[in-house]
Amino acid sequence: MSLKDWINNWIKKRNAKDEAQDRLKKRKAIEKQYAKEHPKQVTPVQPEYEQEFKLTHNGKFELGSDGKLTSKGRSQRLKFRLNIAILSLVVLIVLLYLYFIFL
């Protein structure tokens, strides 16, 4: 195999790889557009099973009909977790402050 043939073969493979990546990008863009135009209809439901109760923290957060948390439920859960983290940091800061005062 000559150098010219080897280079041409390499270029063909490279072009085929680029074309495949372009097709993949176009397909993903079309899928995103379709998902925006045809959103799933998810209605809030009450948790029924133990796993759903665990996911919704005993029914605190909104659960969708597809078995996952809705966007409102996810934001509620995030707020809850952030509040717990902030509260624990405040307690640790106060304890550390008291420790250094009475050292």
Beta strands, then each sheet from edge to edge (+ up, - down):
strand 1: 44-45
strand 2: 63-64
sheet 1: 1+ 2-
end
